[in-house]
Every structure is written in C-alpha cells, then in structure tokens.
Amino acid sequence: MAATGMFQATANIKGAVSLINQLDIERFPRLLGRILQKLHVKEGKVFTDDEEDKLQASLGLQEKKDLQLILDILSFIFEQAVYHVAKPSVLKQQLLNIDLDEAKVDAFIEVWSASAKNVIDRVRQRDFVNSQLDDVNWQLNLQLAQDQKTKMKAPNAVLELGVRSQDKKERIYVEFSHTELYDFYNKLETIQSQLDSLSK
C-alpha cells in the first residue's frame, strides 16, 4: 500500500483530527477499542444514545455533532485499515500524514496491532448488502403555519430511492429537514472520500 493512498485530507477528516488531537490520551485507547470491537456489526451504533451523552461529557466536547464526527472518522480509519489489511507501520505513517498527533497515533497502532487479525476475520465473515440503487427522485415541500405560529415555515426534502435486490424492486421514501439533509450530505462526503481513496 502506497503511503499516500489510504486517507484524503477532506474537511471532515481535518475537522475530526483537530478534535481528536485535543482528546485526553488516557481515555483514547478505550474509545478506539470499543469502536474496533463493533466494526464488524452491520447495523446499530457503537454507543447507545445514553452512552454517547456520557461520552460527550467525559471527553469535554461542547457539541454532539463533534462527537459524531469523531466517531465517524475513527470508524472510517479502522474500516480503511481493514480494507487495506494495513500493517501497523503503514497505518502509522498514514495517520501521521493527516497530522494526527504522535501520542494518538501510538494508541491507534497499539489497539490495531492487538486486534487487527480478529477484526479482519470478523469483517470478512459478515454478509454484504446485495441491493442496488436504480434511481433517485426528490421533491421539496414547504409546510406553512400550524396553530398560532402563523409565520412558521418548515421546509423539507423527500428523497425517493428506487432499490433493486435480485428480482425484487421497491421504492423507499425518506424525509429530511434542512439540518437532517445537511448531516446526510456530510456523511455522503465521507463515503465519497472513501470511494475516491479506494479508486486511486
């Protein structure tokens, strides 16, 4: 694996690295261990909502979105390491290349070295989704006043996803508020950066 190919310095990665570099190093290895332990699980979150609230407080993060960004990027880093079956020395250089501080990099390498083989085996054994996206349609809605809030406007977007799985076709409708759509866009950006890095 070439030293430049595993991570792209997207805005999300830069933002997450800045936050990660400020985290307490004493708590960091346990956080990494929990994420790596759950990496092979296809559905569900690494932490429950209650655990996320406690984690946010213990890490001293002001915003929930900062915690979510950190968790997403830490998971992404491990997913990339699994995909590339990265040796510890290669992963270390990759993490230094995105300006992760050395103490955090050492914690990553320690956790990865101890668990990599088991995690890679578990990820390989899980079933992968065999559905494909056929088409996407969308529409914008503007919901006007409810009750006494006569000046209230609530814009939302509805995505219509045409999904095909073997001989079965179905349509899935997803409604987003402005904030939800923005969060979804940021997740798509992370996915796109992963795809870009894999195609190089």
C-alpha positions as CSV (number, residue, x, y, z in Angstrom):
1,M,0.0,0.0,0.0
2,A,1.5,3.3,-1.0
3,A,2.0,5.9,1.7
4,T,-0.4,8.4,0.1
5,G,-3.5,6.4,-0.7
6,M,-5.4,5.5,2.5
7,F,-6.9,8.8,3.6
8,Q,-7.7,12.0,1.8
9,A,-7.5,15.3,3.8
10,T,-11.2,16.2,3.4
11,A,-12.8,18.9,5.5
12,N,-14.4,16.2,7.7
13,I,-11.1,14.5,8.3
14,K,-9.3,17.7,9.1
15,G,-12.0,18.8,11.5
16,A,-12.0,15.4,13.2
17,V,-8.2,15.3,13.5
18,S,-8.3,18.7,15.1
19,L,-10.8,17.5,17.7
20,I,-9.1,14.1,18.2
21,N,-5.8,15.8,18.9
22,Q,-7.4,17.6,21.8
23,L,-8.8,14.5,23.5
24,D,-7.5,13.1,26.8
25,I,-4.9,10.4,25.8
26,E,-5.9,8.3,28.9
27,R,-9.4,7.7,27.6
28,F,-8.5,7.4,23.9
29,P,-7.3,3.7,23.8
30,R,-10.6,2.5,25.4
31,L,-12.6,4.6,22.8
32,L,-10.6,3.0,20.0
33,G,-11.0,-0.5,21.4
34,R,-14.8,-0.1,21.6
35,I,-15.0,1.2,18.0
36,L,-12.8,-1.7,16.7
37,Q,-14.8,-4.2,18.7
38,K,-18.1,-3.1,17.0
39,L,-16.6,-2.6,13.5
40,H,-18.0,-5.8,12.0
41,V,-21.6,-5.1,13.1
42,K,-23.6,-4.0,10.1
43,E,-26.4,-2.4,11.9
44,G,-26.7,-0.3,15.0
45,K,-24.4,2.2,16.6
46,V,-21.2,1.7,18.5
47,F,-22.7,3.5,21.5
48,T,-26.2,3.9,22.7
49,D,-27.7,7.4,22.9
50,D,-27.2,7.4,26.7
51,E,-23.6,6.2,26.3
52,E,-23.0,9.0,23.7
53,D,-24.2,11.6,26.1
54,K,-21.9,10.4,28.8
55,L,-19.0,10.1,26.4
56,Q,-19.5,13.6,25.1
57,A,-19.4,14.9,28.7
58,S,-16.3,12.8,29.6
59,L,-14.4,13.9,26.5
60,G,-15.3,17.6,27.2
61,L,-17.0,18.1,23.9
62,Q,-19.4,21.0,23.6
63,E,-21.4,19.8,20.6
64,K,-23.0,16.4,19.9
65,K,-22.0,16.8,16.2
66,D,-18.3,17.0,17.2
67,L,-18.7,13.6,18.9
68,Q,-20.4,12.1,15.9
69,L,-17.7,13.4,13.6
70,I,-15.0,11.9,15.8
71,L,-16.8,8.5,15.9
72,D,-17.5,8.5,12.2
73,I,-13.9,9.3,11.3
74,L,-12.4,6.9,13.8
75,S,-14.6,4.1,12.4
76,F,-13.6,5.2,8.8
77,I,-9.9,5.0,9.7
78,F,-10.3,1.4,11.0
79,E,-12.5,0.4,8.0
80,Q,-9.8,1.6,5.7
81,A,-7.2,-0.3,7.7
82,V,-9.3,-3.4,7.4
83,Y,-9.8,-3.0,3.7
84,H,-6.1,-2.5,3.0
85,V,-5.1,-5.1,5.6
86,A,-2.7,-2.4,6.8
87,K,0.5,-3.3,8.6
88,P,1.0,-1.2,11.8
89,S,4.0,0.6,10.2
90,V,1.9,1.6,7.2
91,L,-1.1,2.7,9.3
92,K,1.2,4.8,11.5
93,Q,2.6,6.7,8.5
94,Q,-0.9,7.3,7.1
95,L,-2.1,8.7,10.4
96,L,1.0,11.0,10.8
97,N,0.3,12.2,7.2
98,I,-3.1,13.5,8.2
99,D,-1.5,15.4,11.2
100,L,-2.8,13.1,14.0
101,D,-0.5,13.8,17.0
102,E,2.0,11.1,17.8
103,A,0.5,10.0,21.2
104,K,-2.8,9.4,19.4
105,V,-1.1,7.6,16.6
106,D,0.7,5.3,19.0
107,A,-2.6,4.5,20.7
108,F,-4.1,3.6,17.3
109,I,-1.2,1.3,16.5
110,E,-1.3,-0.4,19.9
111,V,-5.0,-1.2,19.5
112,W,-4.7,-2.1,15.9
113,S,-1.7,-4.4,16.5
114,A,-3.6,-6.3,19.2
115,S,-6.9,-6.7,17.4
116,A,-6.3,-6.5,13.6
117,K,-6.4,-10.2,12.8
118,N,-9.6,-10.9,14.7
119,V,-11.3,-7.8,13.3
120,I,-10.3,-8.6,9.7
121,D,-11.6,-12.1,10.1
122,R,-14.9,-11.0,11.5
123,V,-15.5,-8.4,8.8
124,R,-14.8,-10.9,6.1
125,Q,-17.3,-13.3,7.5
126,R,-20.2,-10.9,7.6
127,D,-22.8,-10.7,4.8
128,F,-22.6,-7.8,2.5
129,V,-25.7,-5.9,1.2
130,N,-26.7,-7.1,-2.3
131,S,-29.2,-4.3,-3.0
132,Q,-28.5,-1.8,-5.7
133,L,-29.8,1.7,-6.2
134,D,-31.6,2.1,-9.5
135,D,-32.8,5.7,-9.4
136,V,-33.3,8.7,-7.2
137,N,-36.1,11.3,-7.3
138,W,-36.7,14.1,-5.0
139,Q,-39.1,16.9,-4.2
140,L,-39.2,19.9,-1.8
141,N,-42.1,20.7,0.5
142,L,-42.9,23.8,2.5
143,Q,-45.2,23.3,5.4
144,L,-46.8,26.5,6.5
145,A,-48.3,27.7,9.7
146,Q,-49.7,25.3,12.4
147,D,-51.9,26.6,15.2
148,Q,-51.0,30.1,16.3
149,K,-47.5,30.1,14.8
150,T,-48.7,31.9,11.7
151,K,-45.3,32.9,10.4
152,M,-43.7,29.5,10.8
153,K,-42.3,27.7,7.7
154,A,-40.9,24.2,7.8
155,P,-39.1,23.3,4.6
156,N,-38.3,19.6,4.0
157,A,-37.0,17.4,1.2
158,V,-38.3,14.0,0.3
159,L,-36.0,11.5,-1.5
160,E,-37.5,8.6,-3.4
161,L,-35.0,5.8,-3.8
162,G,-35.6,3.0,-6.3
163,V,-33.9,-0.1,-4.9
164,R,-33.4,-3.5,-6.7
165,S,-32.5,-6.7,-4.8
166,Q,-32.3,-9.8,-7.0
167,D,-35.8,-10.0,-8.6
168,K,-37.4,-7.6,-6.1
169,K,-37.8,-3.9,-6.7
170,E,-39.1,-1.4,-4.1
171,R,-39.3,2.3,-3.5
172,I,-38.1,3.9,-0.3
173,Y,-39.2,7.4,0.8
174,V,-37.0,9.4,3.2
175,E,-38.0,12.8,4.5
176,F,-35.3,15.3,5.7
177,S,-35.4,18.6,7.5
178,H,-32.8,21.1,6.4
179,T,-30.5,20.0,9.3
180,E,-31.0,16.3,8.6
181,L,-30.3,16.8,4.9
182,Y,-27.1,18.7,5.8
183,D,-25.9,15.9,8.1
184,F,-26.7,13.3,5.4
185,Y,-24.7,15.4,2.9
186,N,-21.7,15.3,5.2
187,K,-22.0,11.5,5.5
188,L,-22.1,11.2,1.7
189,E,-19.0,13.4,1.6
190,T,-17.2,10.9,3.9
191,I,-18.4,8.0,1.7
192,Q,-17.2,9.8,-1.4
193,S,-13.8,10.3,0.1
194,Q,-13.6,6.6,0.9
195,L,-14.5,5.7,-2.7
196,D,-12.0,8.2,-4.1
197,S,-9.2,6.8,-2.0
198,L,-10.1,3.2,-3.0
199,S,-10.1,4.1,-6.7
200,K,-6.6,5.5,-6.7
